[in-house]
Amino acid sequence: MYRFGQPVLSDCQAVGNGQVGKVWYQAAQFYWWTALVLAYAVIAGGYLRVARARGLGARLLPYVLTGGALVVLSAAVSVVWGVLDHPYYPDEPPTSVQFPFRLIDPTGVIGLALLVLAWLERRVALLLFALGYLAVVLVPINFGWGVGWGNQWAMAPPLAISGGLLLLGSAGFALAQRLRQPR
């Protein structure tokens, strides 16, 4: 997404042997919002299919409403942050600002959606997984990967870690479901 989208540059200043400026990748932001909406739709459809296969009703409205609200909130905060012209630039925002941003970042929003799904399903295992996932997302973990990769690849390690955790979790839940089925 970053490779094919055109960045929006502003406030560029010459510094030493180069320059420093603000960069915003519009295509990437729209990609994440679209991906979140599609993910919620696929998850809701899968949840409904499984519930009907079990002969149960599904309380889907709270999940759909929460998902929509979280996507709108994430988009609104991104727009407001852009309108405020990144108030901490060129420094990093303090941790008290970064923590809520991680929570409404697309990976954090996925964790919040998992919490809602755990509440709807009333499953302790899913609740524990969602809390563990949120802990990984909210605490910046990168295992030292990506040092020196540049700003364009800075998000690759956290995305690989959180995405890998989601894949492992889904494999674990699928295996647990398979083991519970009578033979």
Wavefront OBJ file of the C-alpha trace (Angstrom):
o trace
v 0.000 0.000 0.000
v 2.796 2.400 0.891
v 4.726 1.480 -2.231
v 1.876 2.181 -4.649
v 0.209 5.154 -2.933
v 1.457 8.695 -3.275
v 2.439 10.280 0.043
v 1.182 13.710 1.051
v 4.187 15.784 2.142
v 4.079 18.980 4.175
v 6.286 21.183 6.346
v 9.542 19.901 4.854
v 12.666 21.475 6.330
v 16.331 21.093 5.423
v 18.289 19.396 8.205
v 21.971 18.482 7.908
v 22.448 16.348 4.801
v 18.733 15.787 4.194
v 15.307 17.053 5.071
v 12.558 16.366 7.577
v 8.881 16.589 6.753
v 5.441 15.310 7.608
v 4.241 12.391 5.497
v 0.737 10.979 5.330
v -0.176 7.999 3.182
v -3.844 8.510 2.321
v -4.139 5.228 0.434
v -2.907 3.259 3.450
v -5.391 4.942 5.769
v -8.329 4.249 3.442
v -7.076 0.685 2.991
v -7.207 0.050 6.758
v -10.676 1.543 7.160
v -11.976 -0.519 4.235
v -10.226 -3.654 5.501
v -11.777 -3.205 8.958
v -15.286 -2.821 7.553
v -14.817 -5.892 5.337
v -13.348 -7.873 8.249
v -16.346 -7.033 10.432
v -18.698 -8.108 7.630
v -16.883 -11.425 7.110
v -16.707 -12.132 10.848
v -20.384 -11.256 11.303
v -21.325 -13.516 8.372
v -19.226 -16.383 9.743
v -20.651 -15.896 13.234
v -24.188 -15.968 11.848
v -23.457 -19.092 9.763
v -22.020 -20.986 12.747
v -24.902 -19.947 15.001
v -27.473 -21.106 12.463
v -25.617 -24.401 11.938
v -25.909 -24.993 15.683
v -29.605 -24.121 15.530
v -29.133 -21.006 17.622
v -30.029 -17.382 17.189
v -27.215 -14.882 16.942
v -27.026 -11.543 18.714
v -25.233 -9.824 15.890
v -26.424 -6.230 16.206
v -24.128 -5.274 19.139
v -21.103 -6.585 17.235
v -22.015 -4.774 14.015
v -22.788 -1.514 15.828
v -19.572 -1.677 17.850
v -17.535 -2.439 14.739
v -19.064 0.459 12.826
v -18.590 2.837 15.753
v -14.954 1.812 16.201
v -14.165 2.328 12.509
v -15.838 5.759 12.583
v -13.977 6.648 15.795
v -10.659 5.541 14.310
v -11.293 7.588 11.162
v -12.432 10.638 13.146
v -9.365 10.620 15.386
v -7.097 10.314 12.349
v -8.810 13.263 10.682
v -8.730 15.387 13.852
v -5.036 14.551 14.356
v -4.373 15.715 10.798
v -6.403 18.899 11.293
v -4.503 19.638 14.500
v -1.407 19.357 12.308
v 0.319 16.674 14.405
v 0.825 18.821 17.524
v 3.928 16.988 18.772
v 5.809 17.154 15.442
v 8.767 16.607 15.036
v 8.958 14.793 18.404
v 7.165 11.556 19.236
v 3.933 12.022 21.189
v 4.175 11.110 24.887
v 3.124 7.635 26.016
v -0.112 9.061 27.429
v -1.058 9.994 23.855
v 0.412 6.945 22.109
v -1.515 4.447 24.288
v -5.020 5.627 23.245
v -3.828 5.907 19.640
v -2.747 2.271 19.722
v -6.179 1.372 21.090
v -8.027 3.008 18.171
v -5.428 1.992 15.597
v -6.761 -0.771 13.305
v -4.917 -3.481 15.252
v -6.310 -2.159 18.533
v -9.808 -1.926 17.083
v -9.557 -5.618 16.155
v -8.795 -6.387 19.815
v -11.790 -4.354 20.981
v -13.991 -6.235 18.506
v -12.677 -9.519 19.928
v -13.753 -8.327 23.393
v -17.269 -7.653 22.104
v -17.354 -11.060 20.426
v -16.200 -12.706 23.684
v -19.030 -10.931 25.499
v -21.593 -12.042 22.904
v -20.339 -15.628 22.901
v -19.812 -15.646 26.680
v -16.547 -17.531 26.187
v -13.807 -17.123 28.752
v -11.146 -18.510 26.397
v -11.951 -15.855 23.782
v -11.951 -13.161 26.462
v -8.503 -14.238 27.665
v -7.212 -14.355 24.099
v -8.645 -10.884 23.371
v -7.032 -9.437 26.514
v -3.699 -11.062 25.632
v -3.928 -9.744 22.080
v -4.716 -6.241 23.330
v -1.734 -6.397 25.690
v 0.541 -7.250 22.757
v -0.950 -4.456 20.636
v -0.883 -1.792 23.346
v 2.668 -2.494 24.518
v 5.087 -1.773 21.672
v 6.741 -5.151 21.078
v 9.040 -5.636 18.093
v 11.782 -8.010 19.346
v 14.361 -5.640 17.866
v 13.099 -6.280 14.336
v 13.077 -3.397 11.921
v 15.829 -1.346 13.522
v 17.291 0.687 10.694
v 14.579 -0.304 8.204
v 13.362 3.292 7.854
v 10.006 4.891 8.549
v 8.312 3.194 5.608
v 8.794 -0.251 7.207
v 8.484 0.737 10.881
v 5.012 -0.810 11.187
v 6.033 -4.171 9.663
v 7.253 -5.857 12.886
v 4.214 -4.932 15.029
v 1.870 -5.966 12.205
v 3.692 -9.278 11.755
v 3.538 -9.946 15.500
v -0.136 -9.023 15.954
v -1.133 -10.754 12.694
v 0.819 -13.852 13.692
v -0.878 -13.846 17.077
v -4.295 -13.671 15.390
v -3.373 -16.556 13.085
v -2.108 -18.674 15.988
v -5.236 -17.865 17.983
v -7.550 -18.812 15.134
v -5.631 -22.065 14.608
v -5.848 -22.813 18.325
v -9.593 -22.183 18.463
v -10.146 -24.283 15.319
v -8.139 -27.149 16.822
v -10.038 -26.912 20.111
v -13.351 -27.008 18.247
v -12.241 -29.982 16.194
v -11.136 -31.870 19.323
v -14.527 -31.218 20.977
v -16.509 -32.718 18.083
v -17.582 -36.339 18.497
v -15.907 -38.780 16.142
l 1 2 3 4 5 6 7 8 9 10 11 12 13 14 15 16 17 18 19 20 21 22 23 24 25 26 27 28 29 30 31 32 33 34 35 36 37 38 39 40 41 42 43 44 45 46 47 48 49 50 51 52 53 54 55 56 57 58 59 60 61 62 63 64 65 66 67 68 69 70 71 72 73 74 75 76 77 78 79 80 81 82 83 84 85 86 87 88 89 90 91 92 93 94 95 96 97 98 99 100 101 102 103 104 105 106 107 108 109 110 111 112 113 114 115 116 117 118 119 120 121 122 123 124 125 126 127 128 129 130 131 132 133 134 135 136 137 138 139 140 141 142 143 144 145 146 147 148 149 150 151 152 153 154 155 156 157 158 159 160 161 162 163 164 165 166 167 168 169 170 171 172 173 174 175 176 177 178 179 180 181 182 183
